[in-house]
Amino acid sequence: MNGSETDDMIIEIRRMVHEILGEIRQMKRHRNMLGGSPILEFDEVCSMLHFSERQVRRLRETGQLVGFSFNRRRMYSLKEVTEFIANMEREAKKNKENLINE
């Protein structure tokens, strides 16, 4: 293989990598949706809430987060998770007001 063939092969590999990266970016922008709400995977919910996996499982067990299973994977709608966060904020505000009023 001469230098020109090697250069051509490197150019082709770079083109393929660039194409793959473009497809990955597109996939990240076009999330799975359910009823107009993006779907989050279990690890994304843990990250979003800053909770451990066990804490998120407890939320599911107590019915605070429901989610659904899809191909053995636990999924949650973004709407459900943001509503949970809003409820937690309301509870914290209510508790703070109760402490101030005592």
Secondary structure, DSSP 4 states (H G I P E B T S, - for coil): --HHHHHHHHHHHHHHHHHHHHHHHHHHHS--EETTEEEEEHHHHHHHHT--HHHHHHHHHTTS---EEETTEEEEEHHHHHHHHHHHHHHHHHHHHHHHH-
